[in-house]
Amino acid sequence: MAQWYSVENGSSGNVYDMKFKDQNTGWQVVENKEIYRTTNGGLDWKCIDMPYVDSLNFCSPLVISSDTLWISVNNGVYAGKSITLKSVNGGLNWSVINTNMNGQIFRYSFIRQNLIYGYLHKSNPDKYYLIKSTDTGINWSIVFDFSGYIVDDFSSYNFVNDSIGYISHGDYLYKTTNYGNNWYKIYQDSSHVTTRIWFINNNLGIRSKDLSYGTYKTTDGGYSWQFITDVEFNDIIFENSTTWFAVSDGPNRIYKTTDSGNNWNLIYQYTNILRLRNFSQIAKKGDAIFAEATFAGSIFKSTNNGLNWEDLSVFDRTGNFNTVSFANSNTGFIGGDYLALMKTSNGGENWSKFNLLGNPFQSNMNARIIRRIQFVNESNGYMLVFYEYHSDTLFFKTTNSGDNWNLIKTNINSCRNFYFISNNTGWAVNDTTIGERMYTNVFKSTDGGSHFNLKGIVTLSNTEITFFDSLYGYIACEDYLYRPNLWKTTDGGESWQGYDLGRVSSVHIIDRNIALATSYSQGIYKTTNAGNNWISVYNNPQTWEKIRFANSQTGFAITYDRNIYYTTNQGLNWNYSNIGSSGGLLDMYFCNQNTGFTVGNFGKIYKTNNTGGVVGINSITTEIPKSFCLHQNYPNPFNPVTKIKFSIPVLNGKEHQIVTLKIYDILGREISTLVNRKLNAGTFEILFDGSLISSGIYLCVLQSGIFKQTIRMVVLK
């Protein structure tokens, strides 16, 4: 495994879709548009790292046939187009199929090995179409134009077999009996409500309507309907012609019928108000029944035909991870919203929920946020829990690597951040009002957080406090109205000096002279003289969150806009690395110079064990080349690492050239920027790690000024 890869055990985002191949193997599509896979019946869910997952701004429900998966991707980098992603090995690797359909495919209907139907929307002009593939999704053709029909993005459609299908919208129900080539209205309802339809065979079907209109049944192929229950079902599965299961979200209930839907029995009702759930889908495979609840990545499971149900979800609510820290190479903790606290004991490969507070605190769970976790050594660590709507602060301390966390009674209220340099000495900040203006108080503790003494006042909206040693430290702030927003101390916090770098989000101290800072409004700054002067090293205004270095040369800066940037020369040059993040990144931590983690929205955790796959550029000869040249990579094909060699000449008397070396997929989308900086004339070699991309053909492009050369590289796994 190389570069950055997902290690979380499930998402805290809302679940959009659920499919199971058998009672052990299944998939989820979650709110952050990522796909998670389970191989142990829903107990653990691992994210499938897909190239360009950030393009999944809209995706259709997942379609499966054994280990073959299809999903339609729209918007994002595919704006105005429809792209099909296909996997033949359960989602481990994906290939992109360009459907050449200029529109959005809202859902697929898999019929058999080769035949797939799709529902397509084109916005200019505004039209809907039935499309079909007869070669497992590789090629698509328009079967029918729904102009003049009452259909839209929310229409429910269902194919019973190759030729018979239904589309329902509002008060209209349409049917085809000739493979979708012709459609005719077979029923019109006077209630004018959105409906969902399910057919078990050519004649028997169910139609559930919104707005308390209940559920109806047909036995003549949809021509007539009879009322069967006032429950509005979100999903129904048919075990056989008589035994069915269904879910409803108002309130959260699971039902069962044994007489083809004439009578329904309530077999489960969810009532835990502290863990929001909303049943939307149900599936049955073998002895296992799975019910999907949209909130917080929830899956409910029954193994005794619905008599008992277990909530398998990890998270209580949909939330974000805010902080990560490790006691040692194996033991680490991540904290987030709604008291989400995760622990790993195997170097971050797996994470499980750690119960911190217990029942006395659960009533206030919704407003409590784990703001920061910091280990000062292998045994001792601190944790800050902030109560969003009250002025209290919960400080916890561990002396046994996190096995137990003990509440510390402290004299500081509404604490928003802290940093400890040792087991006893640390600093903390909170908000204060002087006159009509808000400020940040700076406190210091020498007794492990039990008591804090006021040491100074700085700008409002603290984002980070950090120290290099007992004397030298920084505070970063993001006050919109007032400056400065970067403060330095050289006497352990007794006095503070301000610097104006805009709204500062994070500072990383390499040594007493060298530090780097991220500014929301301006980019990345660096000092080499203990903070007395700061120079801009990367002018790029973004929502920068954290800057962290794995060693003195290799560092990373993450943004809330899902980006990660890296440097291999102590910040002089910065390159963008597309790790496929689907949500904002909020914190980063390096255990050593190779192993690091970054966390963020929807319970997302990325890990690297080779410093993100970042490698330096090696000069391999002292001779000055006479011309530009991008040599063929070696080996080629490769799996997963290949060497790329290129030559830069002296051009127009200039020994320095701006050089970019980028990797693209066959559709022209950028995979990675390997070089984007000035280089001396010479011949260079760089490694490219393709561990996280699928097999296929990729383009490597070298460009400097008007010179541009491309080679083809083949990843073969």
Secondary structure as the mmCIF struct_conf table of DSSP 4:
data_model
#
loop_
_struct_conf.conf_type_id
_struct_conf.id
_struct_conf.beg_label_comp_id
_struct_conf.beg_label_asym_id
_struct_conf.beg_label_seq_id
_struct_conf.end_label_comp_id
_struct_conf.end_label_asym_id
_struct_conf.end_label_seq_id
BEND BEND1 GLN A 3 GLN A 3
STRN STRN1 TRP A 4 SER A 6
STRN STRN2 ASN A 9 ASN A 9
BEND BEND2 GLY A 10 GLY A 10
BEND BEND3 SER A 12 GLY A 13
HELX_LH_PP_P HELX_LH_PP_P1 ASN A 14 ASN A 14
STRN STRN3 VAL A 15 PHE A 20
BEND BEND4 LYS A 21 ASN A 24
STRN STRN4 GLY A 26 VAL A 30
TURN_TY1_P TURN_TY1_P1 GLU A 31 ASN A 32
BEND BEND5 LYS A 33 LYS A 33
STRN STRN5 ILE A 35 THR A 38
BEND BEND6 THR A 39 ASN A 40
TURN_TY1_P TURN_TY1_P2 GLY A 41 GLY A 42
BEND BEND7 LEU A 43 LEU A 43
STRN STRN6 LYS A 46 ILE A 48
TURN_TY1_P TURN_TY1_P3 PRO A 51 TYR A 52
HELX_RH_3T_P HELX_RH_3T_P1 VAL A 53 SER A 55
BEND BEND8 ASN A 57 ASN A 57
STRN STRN7 PHE A 58 CYS A 59
HELX_LH_PP_P HELX_LH_PP_P2 SER A 60 LEU A 62
STRN STRN8 VAL A 63 SER A 65
TURN_TY1_P TURN_TY1_P4 SER A 66 ASP A 67
STRN STRN9 THR A 68 ASN A 75
TURN_TY1_P TURN_TY1_P5 GLY A 76 VAL A 77
STRN STRN10 TYR A 78 SER A 87
BEND BEND9 VAL A 88 ASN A 89
TURN_TY1_P TURN_TY1_P6 GLY A 90 GLY A 91
BEND BEND10 LEU A 92 ASN A 93
STRN STRN11 SER A 95 MET A 101
BEND BEND11 ASN A 102 GLY A 103
STRN STRN12 GLN A 104 PHE A 110
BEND BEND12 ARG A 112 ASN A 114
STRN STRN13 ILE A 116 SER A 123
TURN_TY1_P TURN_TY1_P7 ASN A 124 PRO A 125
STRN STRN14 ASP A 126 SER A 133
BEND BEND13 THR A 134 ASP A 135
TURN_TY1_P TURN_TY1_P8 THR A 136 GLY A 137
BEND BEND14 ILE A 138 ASN A 139
STRN STRN15 SER A 141 ASP A 145
TURN_TY1_P TURN_TY1_P9 SER A 147 GLY A 148
BEND BEND15 TYR A 149 TYR A 149
TURN_TY1_P TURN_TY1_P10 ASP A 153 PHE A 154
STRN STRN16 SER A 156 PHE A 159
BEND BEND16 VAL A 160 SER A 163
STRN STRN17 GLY A 165 HIS A 169
TURN_TY1_P TURN_TY1_P11 GLY A 170 ASP A 171
STRN STRN18 TYR A 172 THR A 176
BEND BEND17 THR A 177 ASN A 178
TURN_TY1_P TURN_TY1_P12 TYR A 179 GLY A 180
BEND BEND18 ASN A 181 ASN A 181
STRN STRN19 TYR A 184 GLN A 188
TURN_TY1_P TURN_TY1_P13 SER A 190 SER A 191
STRN STRN20 THR A 195 PHE A 199
BEND BEND19 ILE A 200 ASN A 203
STRN STRN21 GLY A 205 LYS A 209
TURN_TY1_P TURN_TY1_P14 ASP A 210 TYR A 213
STRN STRN22 GLY A 214 THR A 218
BEND BEND20 THR A 219 ASP A 220
TURN_TY1_P TURN_TY1_P15 GLY A 221 GLY A 222
BEND BEND21 TYR A 223 TYR A 223
STRN STRN23 GLN A 226 THR A 229
BEND BEND22 ASP A 230 ASP A 230
BEND BEND23 ASN A 234 ASN A 234
STRN STRN24 ASP A 235 PHE A 238
BEND BEND24 GLU A 239 THR A 242
STRN STRN25 TRP A 244 ASP A 249
TURN_TY1_P TURN_TY1_P16 GLY A 250 PRO A 251
STRN STRN26 ASN A 252 THR A 257
BEND BEND25 THR A 258 ASP A 259
TURN_TY1_P TURN_TY1_P17 SER A 260 GLY A 261
BEND BEND26 ASN A 262 ASN A 263
STRN STRN27 ASN A 265 GLN A 269
TURN_TY1_P TURN_TY1_P18 ILE A 273 LEU A 274
BEND BEND27 ARG A 275 ARG A 275
STRN STRN28 PHE A 279 LYS A 285
TURN_TY1_P TURN_TY1_P19 GLY A 286 ASP A 287
STRN STRN29 ALA A 288 ALA A 293
TURN_TY1_P TURN_TY1_P20 THR A 294 THR A 294
HELX_RH_3T_P HELX_RH_3T_P2 PHE A 295 GLY A 297
STRN STRN30 SER A 298 SER A 302
BEND BEND28 THR A 303 ASN A 304
TURN_TY1_P TURN_TY1_P21 ASN A 305 GLY A 306
BEND BEND29 LEU A 307 ASN A 308
STRN STRN31 GLU A 310 ASP A 311
BEND BEND30 VAL A 314 VAL A 314
BEND BEND31 ASP A 316 THR A 318
STRN STRN32 PHE A 321 PHE A 326
BEND BEND32 ALA A 327 ASN A 330
STRN STRN33 GLY A 332 GLY A 336
STRN STRN34 ASP A 337 ASP A 337
TURN_TY1_P TURN_TY1_P22 TYR A 338 LEU A 339
STRN STRN35 LEU A 341 THR A 344
BEND BEND33 SER A 345 ASN A 346
TURN_TY1_P TURN_TY1_P23 GLY A 347 GLY A 348
BEND BEND34 GLU A 349 ASN A 350
STRN STRN36 SER A 352 LYS A 353
BEND BEND35 LEU A 357 LEU A 357
HELX_RH_3T_P HELX_RH_3T_P3 ASN A 359 ALA A 367
STRN STRN37 ARG A 368 PHE A 375
BEND BEND36 VAL A 376 SER A 379
STRN STRN38 GLY A 381 TYR A 387
TURN_TY1_P TURN_TY1_P24 GLU A 388 TYR A 389
BEND BEND37 HIS A 390 SER A 391
STRN STRN39 THR A 393 THR A 398
BEND BEND38 THR A 399 ASN A 400
TURN_TY1_P TURN_TY1_P25 SER A 401 GLY A 402
BEND BEND39 ASP A 403 ASP A 403
STRN STRN40 ASN A 406 ILE A 408
HELX_LH_PP_P HELX_LH_PP_P3 LYS A 409 LYS A 409
BEND BEND40 ASN A 411 ASN A 411
BEND BEND41 SER A 414 SER A 414
STRN STRN41 CYS A 415 PHE A 420
BEND BEND42 ILE A 421 ASN A 424
STRN STRN42 GLY A 426 ILE A 434
TURN_TY1_P TURN_TY1_P26 GLY A 435 GLU A 436
STRN STRN43 ARG A 437 SER A 445
BEND BEND43 THR A 446 ASP A 447
TURN_TY1_P TURN_TY1_P27 GLY A 448 GLY A 449
BEND BEND44 SER A 450 SER A 450
STRN STRN44 ASN A 453 VAL A 458
BEND BEND45 LEU A 460 SER A 461
STRN STRN45 ASN A 462 PHE A 467
BEND BEND46 PHE A 468 LEU A 471
STRN STRN46 GLY A 473 CYS A 477
BEND BEND47 TYR A 480 ARG A 483
STRN STRN47 LEU A 486 THR A 489
BEND BEND48 THR A 490 ASP A 491
TURN_TY1_P TURN_TY1_P28 GLY A 492 GLY A 493
BEND BEND49 GLU A 494 SER A 495
STRN STRN48 GLN A 497 TYR A 499
BEND BEND50 GLY A 502 ARG A 503
STRN STRN49 VAL A 504 ILE A 509
BEND BEND51 ILE A 510 ASN A 513
STRN STRN50 ALA A 515 SER A 519
TURN_TY1_P TURN_TY1_P29 TYR A 520 GLN A 522
STRN STRN51 GLY A 523 THR A 527
BEND BEND52 THR A 528 ASN A 529
TURN_TY1_P TURN_TY1_P30 ALA A 530 GLY A 531
BEND BEND53 ASN A 532 ASN A 532
STRN STRN52 ILE A 535 ASN A 539
BEND BEND54 GLN A 542 GLN A 542
STRN STRN53 TRP A 544 PHE A 549
BEND BEND55 ALA A 550 GLN A 553
STRN STRN54 GLY A 555 THR A 559
TURN_TY1_P TURN_TY1_P31 TYR A 560 ASP A 561
BEND BEND56 ARG A 562 ARG A 562
STRN STRN55 ILE A 564 THR A 567
BEND BEND57 THR A 568 ASN A 569
TURN_TY1_P TURN_TY1_P32 GLN A 570 GLY A 571
BEND BEND58 LEU A 572 ASN A 573
STRN STRN56 ASN A 575 SER A 577
BEND BEND59 GLY A 583 GLY A 583
STRN STRN57 LEU A 585 PHE A 590
BEND BEND60 CYS A 591 ASN A 594
STRN STRN58 GLY A 596 GLY A 600
HELX_RH_3T_P HELX_RH_3T_P4 ASN A 601 GLY A 603
STRN STRN59 LYS A 604 THR A 608
BEND BEND61 ASN A 609 ASN A 610
HELX_RH_3T_P HELX_RH_3T_P5 THR A 611 GLY A 613
HELX_LH_PP_P HELX_LH_PP_P4 GLY A 616 ILE A 617
STRN STRN60 ASN A 618 SER A 619
BEND BEND62 THR A 622 GLU A 623
HELX_LH_PP_P HELX_LH_PP_P5 ILE A 624 PRO A 625
BEND BEND63 LYS A 626 SER A 627
STRN STRN61 CYS A 629 LEU A 630
HELX_LH_PP_P HELX_LH_PP_P6 HIS A 631 ASN A 633
STRN STRN62 TYR A 634 TYR A 634
BEND BEND64 PRO A 635 PRO A 637
STRN STRN63 PHE A 638 PHE A 638
BEND BEND65 ASN A 639 PRO A 640
STRN STRN64 VAL A 641 ILE A 648
STRN STRN65 LEU A 651 LEU A 651
TURN_TY1_P TURN_TY1_P33 ASN A 652 GLY A 653
STRN STRN66 LYS A 654 LYS A 654
BEND BEND66 GLU A 655 GLU A 655
STRN STRN67 HIS A 656 ASP A 665
TURN_TY1_P TURN_TY1_P34 ILE A 666 LEU A 667
BEND BEND67 GLY A 668 GLY A 668
STRN STRN68 GLU A 670 ASN A 680
BEND BEND68 ALA A 681 ALA A 681
STRN STRN69 GLY A 682 ASP A 689
TURN_TY1_P TURN_TY1_P35 SER A 691 LEU A 692
BEND BEND69 ILE A 693 ILE A 693
BEND BEND70 SER A 695 SER A 695
STRN STRN70 GLY A 696 SER A 704
TURN_TY1_P TURN_TY1_P36 GLY A 705 ILE A 706
STRN STRN71 PHE A 707 VAL A 715
#
